[in-house]
Amino acid sequence: MSVDTIQFSCTLDLKERENVLTALELHETLRNEHHRPICMFSFSVSVLEPSESSTVIWLRDMEEQAEIDAVRYFIERLCGEITLTGIWGFEYSCNSFTNLVPEFGGGVMLFDLSSGDVVEWHSTDELMEKALQNPSSISTTATV
């Protein structure tokens, strides 16, 4: 697979300002762990609205080279450090400058914030392959 870009941009409300500071510090700490096999520099974490009361962080790709596994690792670690509940997720897109057939698409990753576990991770190419193999798995049928 020769995907040339992976992009994403999403927000996460951490509910408390202290959690925001923890998230920013954690991201910086993980960036300094040089032994990690994943690149924590492939995405950034910042405060969405730079105010003293903002509780929302903004996660986004760096120069269209996001490593989705790095984002997954960050969220798992963050959920181990702060208390959150509910389901949260983000979408990402993949693009190729070589115009090869399987190189476009993207995916979605959903987390259980109370544990940091990934509850769903789907890519659009897997979803399309599954639908083509089993058309009855599609919840809405196309009409012509």
Protein Blocks (a to p, Z undefined) as FASTA:
>chain_A
ZZfbdcddddddehiaklmmmmmmmmmmmmmmmkbcbdfklpccddfblcfkbcbdcddd
ehhiacfklmmmmmmmmmmmpccedjdddddddddfklpaklgccddddddfknopafbd
cdfklmmmmmmmmmmlpmbdcdZZ
